[in-house]
Amino acid sequence: MSDRQPYTPVPVNAQQFCQFWSAHVDALDRHLSASTWALAAVTVVLLAYPIARIAIPAILHGIMGTVPDMVRTVLNLI
């Protein structure tokens, strides 16, 4: 990796920040191998699955409180 640039602090301006972020993502895209991207994707899926199956229903149950009687009746019919 001979095209490294010296560190520059994160800009305060939103437009400069978007350009700064885009440059860093482009650098990641150029320098990471396909197997590294695959490993990152598997890691994201492994982390997202328990959140989707456990945390989100728990949060919804906490917000809504008890299950409405209509939903309970439909579930009993199934």
C-alpha positions as CSV (number, residue, x, y, z in Angstrom):
1,M,0.0,0.0,0.0
2,S,2.2,2.8,-1.3
3,D,-0.6,5.3,-1.8
4,R,-1.1,6.1,1.9
5,Q,-1.9,9.7,2.8
6,P,-0.9,11.4,6.1
7,Y,-3.6,11.5,8.8
8,T,-5.9,14.5,8.6
9,P,-8.4,15.2,11.4
10,V,-12.1,14.8,10.7
11,P,-13.5,17.9,9.2
12,V,-16.3,19.8,11.0
13,N,-18.3,20.8,7.9
14,A,-20.9,18.2,6.8
15,Q,-19.9,18.3,3.2
16,Q,-16.2,17.9,4.0
17,F,-17.2,15.0,6.4
18,C,-19.1,13.2,3.6
19,Q,-16.1,13.5,1.3
20,F,-13.8,12.4,4.1
21,W,-16.0,9.3,4.8
22,S,-16.3,8.5,1.1
23,A,-12.6,8.5,0.7
24,H,-12.1,6.1,3.6
25,V,-14.8,3.7,2.3
26,D,-13.2,3.8,-1.2
27,A,-9.8,3.0,0.5
28,L,-11.4,0.0,2.3
29,D,-12.9,-1.2,-1.0
30,R,-9.5,-1.0,-2.7
31,H,-7.5,-2.7,0.0
32,L,-9.8,-5.4,1.5
33,S,-9.9,-8.9,-0.1
34,A,-13.1,-10.7,-1.0
35,S,-12.6,-13.2,1.9
36,T,-12.4,-10.3,4.3
37,W,-15.7,-8.8,3.0
38,A,-17.3,-12.3,3.3
39,L,-16.1,-12.6,6.9
40,A,-17.5,-9.2,7.7
41,A,-20.8,-10.1,6.1
42,V,-21.0,-13.3,8.1
43,T,-20.2,-11.4,11.3
44,V,-23.0,-8.9,10.6
45,V,-25.5,-11.7,10.0
46,L,-24.5,-13.5,13.2
47,L,-24.9,-10.4,15.2
48,A,-28.2,-9.3,13.5
49,Y,-30.0,-12.7,13.9
50,P,-30.2,-12.7,17.7
51,I,-31.2,-9.0,17.7
52,A,-34.0,-9.7,15.2
53,R,-35.2,-12.8,17.0
54,I,-34.8,-11.8,20.7
55,A,-34.2,-8.1,21.3
56,I,-36.8,-6.6,18.9
57,P,-39.7,-8.7,20.2
58,A,-38.7,-8.0,23.7
59,I,-38.6,-4.3,23.0
60,L,-42.0,-4.4,21.3
61,H,-43.4,-6.4,24.2
62,G,-42.1,-3.9,26.6
63,I,-43.5,-1.0,24.7
64,M,-46.9,-2.5,24.0
65,G,-47.3,-4.3,27.4
66,T,-49.6,-7.2,27.1
67,V,-50.7,-8.8,23.9
68,P,-54.1,-7.5,22.7
69,D,-57.0,-10.0,23.1
70,M,-57.7,-10.0,19.4
71,V,-54.1,-11.2,18.6
72,R,-54.4,-13.8,21.3
73,T,-57.7,-15.1,19.9
74,V,-56.2,-15.4,16.4
75,L,-53.1,-17.2,17.7
76,N,-55.3,-19.6,19.6
77,L,-57.3,-20.4,16.4
78,I,-54.1,-21.2,14.5
